[in-house]
């Protein structure tokens, strides 16, 4: 069984927010809800300061705090390592949301559902189509699922996630500079494993002890 | 112009703090889900569960049936009901019994269920106050008193909640508030001798409660940078007014003055009532500041 993971090259990232937008399109996310963000900061002091650009998303942790905290089993880790939320089981207690040290979850309530991209002008056709194609349940927690729909469909068709675009997460295929690589962490020959080994991939805030499946290289 | 302002409100953070999407978690970020908006229900639910179980616990020592009935009702009706109101899907609340092995919330639901059943048995049976039953109920009460803070305590990402002193503070405050409620019940029931006798509890628990708050503040401040930030928010930041007026004034100074006036068992019904009001307000304030001041470590 594969263990899906991602490697992000922060040196390649140009902070174009292509991943953020592709993700919002893929999941028809309402305003102010992000499964993918690009953080921009600084480190050091002039004249030796440097700019930090970190694309972040759910880390699909092996020892996920959200999974432990969920009282209903709605949040669980699939066999392939993807952390998902079963919205039929979610009671909306938000224990997972509070527990996540990376704060990569969003509570989807009526207020969020009613947000419009053009306030006061009603929902656009795109937003209405999104509600039908990708229905989110009110009163539940939503998050990045590594585009598991694409991965699962691709595997059914005999495609390889990370190699074939159709079976790869939207943020990876949208990246114009190839800063993101998706693949099987359990396969030592895979592109992600090779990059982690060769470039000494680091997990974000390893000290949280959650064993993220997203690695950063520079 | 109006439309542009509306758009800004939609796109940027609801607090109006000018936080842009790319600044998310770049600074210590406050947790909101369990205190802001509907999260206020959780604050009240933890409070009522705690004081109800506290009253039940102290009543066991006096085998005082009215106290355990009221404690049982407060815990289940006020505490339980408000808990359910907080949920996004209240009708699915039964599902929360599914994961007692890993989830503190799930364990809490089991404990409340057992407490409800055994408490009911103790209330309706005439021989309910035997030693074994009292011990079992006492342990269940202590677990319920600490349930709210225990749920918060396991969240490693928030040092203000995972502080070592959070659980002792919760236990002591539950028993302290419970004893105050029972003392008031004795006054109202005309048992002034029992109310005077209880003053020893009040003196002891007040001092331990004060010590727990001081140790919580000191311990969290010295735990790490993020813990320090949380305490800074409580003492010098946006929560300082609530901390000094609510926790310091209502929760500690005024009860201390009233305890000193009644020192040695020279109690007075009105003063006991006043102290109860202050203690309840102080307990709400300390819970609010702890829940509201918890912050996450920045990601980069």
Interface residues (C-beta under 8 A of the other chain):
Chain A: X15 X20 X31 X32 X34 X37 X38 X39 X40 X41 X52 X54 X56 X65 X67 X68 X69 X70 X71 X72 X73 X74 X89 X90 X91 X92 X93 X94 X95 X97 X98 X99 X100 X101 X102 X103 X107 X109 X115 X116 X117 X118 X119 X120 X138 X139 X140 X204 X205 X208 X209
Chain B: X3 X6 X7 X9 X10 X11 X12 X13 X21 X22 X23 X24 X25 X26 X29 X31 X33 X34 X86 X87 X88 X89 X90 X92 X93 X95 X96 X97 X98 X99 X102 X103 X104 X105 X106 X109 X151 X154 X155 X156 X157 X158 X296 X297 X299 X300
